[in-house]
Structure formats: C-alpha cells, structure tokens
Amino acid sequence: VAKKEKKVKKPRRRGKKEFAAKIIKLPERVPEAVPEAKKAEPKIEESMEAVGKVVETVPAPPEPEAEERKRPGKPKKKKGKRARVDESEKGPVRRGLPSRRKEVVTGDDLYTRRRGPGRMMRGRKGARARAVAKDAKQTEITIPKAAKRRVKLDEAITVASLAKRMGVKAREVITKLMELGLMATVNQAIDFDTASLVATEFNYEAEKAGFEEAAILQAVPDKEGDLKTRHPVVTIMGHVDHGKTSVLDAVRQTKVTEGEAGGITQHIGAYNVKLDAGQVVFLDTPGHAAFTAMRARGASVTDLVVLVVAADDGVMQQTVEAINHAQAAEVPILVAINKIDKANADPDRVKRELAERGLNPEEWGGDVTMVEVSATEKTGLDELLELILLQAELMELKANPDKKSRGRVVEARLDRGKGPLATVLVQEGTLRAGDPFVCGTFYGRVRAMLDDRGRKVAEAPPSMPVEVHGISGVPQAGDELVVVNDEKQAKQVAAHRQLKSREAELSRATKVTLDNLFERIKEGETKELRIVLKADVQGSLEAITDSLNNLSTDEIKVNIIHSAAGAVTETDVMLASASDAITIGFSVRASQKAQELADAEKVDLRFYDVIYQLVAEVKDAMEGMLDPIYKEHSMGRAEVLKTFHASRIGTVAGSMVNEGRVERGAKIRVLRDNVVINDSKIASLRRYKDEVKEVKAGQDCGIIIENFNDVKIGDILETYTIEEIKAVLEPGGKKSE
C-alpha cells in the first residue's frame, strides 16, 4: 500500500516541480534520494512537453512553503533548481541538485530578471528583481533629454567656471577646445560664442545669464507738471594757456589759477557761480593735450560750451578738438575771444579761422555767438554772462527735483583722512544726506556733502555740484551715481558690476577666440614694461594712462598692471616687486613704510609733477628694452665646384670665391637654384690643408658649414655680417633707427 501511495504521489510532485522558478543548466547526475528516477524518466519528458504547450495558461504554482505544509511527516528540504533543455541540446532533463553554488543560469538578460516571454521570477528573489527593474525603469524615465539641458553663461567665462556649471571636469572642456583649434588653460576666459559652442559638444544649450540691474536702476519718466527750471551747466574749453581758468577766475573773483602746478589746470573743477540774474554752474576742463578724454566727458554733462580762444594765437590743435567734442555731443557753442588787450590781438583773424571750421559768427550771418573779453582787464565778462543766461533761457532747461537722484561723477580722488571722495554733478532729483546709492562698481551712503566752497549742505538739487563722502571706493570720472531703495540693493548692484568688470578684464587679458588665436601667438613674442601707476585724482590717472599706452609698439608694450588714485602704499610696492614692475606716482608720494619696503625689495619708485617729463622718461626706459635693429652687409660670394666627405668633420665644399671675401666664423647662406636652403655660419675655412682666417676673390678654398652636410656642386655660398643698431621710439610709439 505504501508503494502504491508513493506511485500516486510522485507524478503529482514531479508535475508541480516542473514549474521551476529559474532556468538552469546542470550536469547529468542521478540523485541518490530517488531510486526510482529511471522508471519515471519517460513520464518526465512527456510532462515537460505538455508543460511547454500549456505554459501560457497554467496557473502559477503554489508557494514552496505552502507545499511543504501539505506534506505531513516529511522533513523540509531545500528545493533544487530544475533546468529546461535548450533547443540545440536534446539531452534529458533531470532533477536539480540542492547546492545553489553549482547552478548555471542560461536564461535571458539577468538585469530584467526574466526567463522567457511572459514568465517572471517568483518568491523573494523575484520580488527583489521586480523592484530593481522598477527602479531602473524610473531612472531611465527621469533622465532629462540632452536638448533640454541648459546652462547660463556670462559674456566672458573661465574654463574652470564653464566646466563646473556643466558638471564636467575642466580637462574635458580643454580637450574640446583643443579639438576646436583653441589652446586654453583652466583660468583663461573664453567669450560667450566659444563657450556656447563647447556647451553644445556636451549636449547643453547655452543661455546668457542676466541680472535685473536695468529694472532696479530704470529711470522713472517725468510728468510735465513735475518739471521745474534748473540752472545751466557750462563747460569752459579751449587750448592750453588761452586763459580758460583766468576767465573763470575773473567770473568767480577768486584765485583758482594760483593753486595749479605751473599755472596749468590738472583736473576738472566744478564751481557754482551766483549772479544777479541767476545761477550758473561752471566746469573747467584742462587744456593740456593729455586730457582729451576728460574734455570729452565734460562735454557729455554740460548744457553749453564756452570756447575760449586767444586773440593773439588764434585757433590751435586743442581748440579744434574742443569743437569736435562739443559738436559730437550736440552741445551749443559760445565763443569767448580772450586776451584782446594784447598788442598783437586780432579778433577778426580768429573769427575767420573759426568760420573755416564751421563756426560762423552771428554778425556774418551765422548762428554762433562770439564775444570779446579780457580776463586780466575784466572787460566783456558781464556780456558773456548775459549771453550764457539768455542761451539757457532759450533752451528751457528743466528737471524733476522730487524723484530719486541721479548724477555724474566729475572728479574722484582718495583723501588720506576722509577716504574716497567724488565731485558729483546732480542731474535729476535731489541728493540728500543719508541716501543709499550705487556709483560705477562701488556703493555707499551719503555721509556728508560739501559745495564748491567747502561748506556742508544737507541736499543738492539738480545742476548743483557737490563733493560726496561715503563711497566704498574711488569711482571713475564719468560714472553715474544713482540713488536706490536701500544699501542692500546698492551692494547687490555693485557686486554684480564688479563681477562683470573682473570677467571683462580677464577676458581682455587672456581671452581665447578663434579670431585672435594667431594674434595671441604673435603677441607672446612681445616685451612688456610693467607699471604700477598712482595719481592724485582719477582724471589725471586716465590721462597718463592714455599717454603711456600710445608709446606701445609691436615689439614692446606698456602694461599698467594697477592704477588708482592716492599715495603709493606698501601693497603697491609688493605688487611691483612680484610683477617686476616700476612704480610711478604723479602728484603723490610714498608713505614712509612703503619707501622702506621699496628699498628692501629693490623696487624702482619714480615721482613726477609734470606729465611731459613722466612720458619722456618712460619712453627712454622702453627704448632701453627694445631689441636693436640689425642691418645686413654682404661680404662675399663663392661657388661650390667639388665636394669631399670626411667621416669626422662632415662634408667639405671645395669652392671658388668669385666676389669679395670669405672669413672663418662669418655667417653663410646656401642658395640652390636661387632658393635659400640653409642659413648658418662657417665652421672651418681651409686652403691646401691649412686652416686660414680669410680667403679673397679669385682663390679656391674648402668650406665646412656648421650643422649642414647637404652641399652639392653648383650651390652658391653667400657670406655676410650683421650690424647692430640701437632702436629709438618716434612720436606715436613707432620704432626707428
């Protein structure tokens, strides 16, 4: 009976076990636990064939634990893995061994945990596999498409910053740049176009990063009812020593000229002059040739230009420049013919010269008002002031005093006791003490304001020049001062501008583009005269910078590595020492500690009060750094008649000297078919086995050319010398003999 029960239960057990959880391939072994396995082999094969036919419809087998519970009295055993025979292999399918280490999985992709179409793994391992597959599927879905990945870039960005924003290594970006034909380092900056091209290579779409600076500093349009009449701003222009400051001095009845070095105005001054008929603001721009940029800035903030022309000198170079600046700014011009008290004064000649340049006097049918004055005799000044006020009345100058203030920096300097100071001409609104503002790349809060006579004022209406205290740094002359809501907003705008300024400076210094690649390679051969420049005021600083930059040539360039207003400090000396630069101070001096440090570091400190002397000495220093000019002089000419080869010394050219002479050690040029194939020097010169110093025309000799053995019969040998000539700089920075 027991045997019959076993026979009944075995097929049912085999049928259930044929639904294996995994497909495995095992070695053919007969388990010892089942002695009747051979009798059941045919039935197992038939069962497998039946299972293969109905595999899609047969329900899932019960859990292994539940099956064990249905068999009382049987000890729990680890279920072995079963294998299905591959189609290419027709061997029998046998029961798997209990050892998991010997199983060989022959199913499909293990990462999908599938054994075939429509059959998933069961049990705890199957659940884990399904979870992994689900996670993999989710990860695959959440990967963003390459076309939608975007990176925000500035106008100029360094290679390191670009790599960080894209999440790649800097060397990968450098490799892409090299593939594009650009050589760049990690700290070099590239422009937006180049950076966007590199970003495209990494499947990124580049966008220009923006800051809402324009929205923060946007000017509010004025209503007609809010506008009120303001005072005119007049700029006095003209040639040097034509009496501009003297005319202003006579109007203000003060001695401004006495405070200027050599009687020449060194920087812009803003003065508020009260008259019986009204009030006029005067800007006195220097007439010195180096201050062209300052005059151009003065014309941009003025309402009227008073062009001072000396009656004895007439129209000069800087007079024409002043006319061009005023006309470019579309500012009306009023001509004051000064020094009419001199014996050689000729006002009519001045009018003719001005008419030739487009300024026709009113008495000649033109539209330019001209008045004859004398600053020393104080004649014609009242008429000049009346004409200024009349012109201002015709222009209907108005501004809104009840809005946030805006103004322009006329001059800026660094005071040792007060810090950075700026002379500001208010153009819109009313500037009040305590107002937070942004000015160029700096910010601040108005701590105090002084008028042109040094008196404290609480507020400054439109067209009033004031000296502002409380700036975080020395701004550039011409920068706009804008009042904002609070100091935090001012800091944000200033920080953004400083960042853009640094990136722009870095871009100018080391920017790599396709256009300037070869130019940069060429510039690598140039020399530099590095300078740390300090001056008393910002305007003088810019004028000196322009003058020094004009001295640059193709062979040597002036590189002003640092420039600022104020005295020479220890930091300036350390920067000059580290950069191998000279330190130049204009109308400033070095502190005691800075002088001691300069002596210790062997830094060259130079101080000047006159720009002409400063420029002349820098020019001399540049000439000393210039490479000398080399001039070639022909010595002789020989023809190769025969060649000899010596194992130790190389090829000997048996030659006949046809012209001049050939000297040992001279430079020699080898010509073949009138093409230079080598340029070297004579290593050895022989006649009849004797070493000689010189061979003249009509004599034969043996010539050995240094590092050249490819001499052939018929080659022409030319000998020459090079003369070294000291190079000098001509006006405009050109090199000449």
Secondary structure, DSSP 4 states (H G I P E B T S, - for coil): -HHHHHHHHHHHHHHHHTS-SS-B-------TT-GGGTTTHHHHHHHHHHHHHSTTTSPPPPPHHHHHHTSTTPPP-PPPP--PPPTT--PPP-PPPS-GGG--B-SS-TTTTEEETTEE--HHHHHHHHHHHHHHHHHHHHSPPGGG-EEEE-SEEEHHHHHHHHTS-HHHHHHHHHHTT----TT-EEEHHHHHHHHHHTT-EEEE---THHHHSPPPPPPGGG-EE---EEEEEESTTSSHHHHHHHHHTS--GGGSGGG---S-EEEEEE-SS-EEEEEE---SGGGHHHHHHHHHT-SEEEEEEETTT-S-HHHHHHHHHHHHTT--EEEEEE-TTSTT--HHHHHHHHHHTT--BGGGT-SBEEEE-BTTTTBSHHHHHHHHHHHHHHHT-EE-TTS--EEEEEEEEEETTTEEEEEEEEEES-EETT-EEEETTEEEEEEEEE-TTS-B-SEE-TT-EEEEEEESS-PPTTPEEEE-S-HHHHHHHHHHHHHHHHHHHHHHHH-B-SSSHHHHHHHTT-EEEEEEEEESBHHHHHHHHHHHHTT--SSEEEEEEEEEES-B-HHHHHHHHHHT-EEEEES--B-HHHHHHHHHHT--EEEES-HHHHHHHHHHHHHHHSPPEEEEEEEEEEEEEEEEEETTTEEEEEEEEEEEEEETT-EEEEEETTEEEEEEEEEEEEETTEE-SEEETT-EEEEEETT-----TT-EEEEEEEEEE--EEETTTEEE-
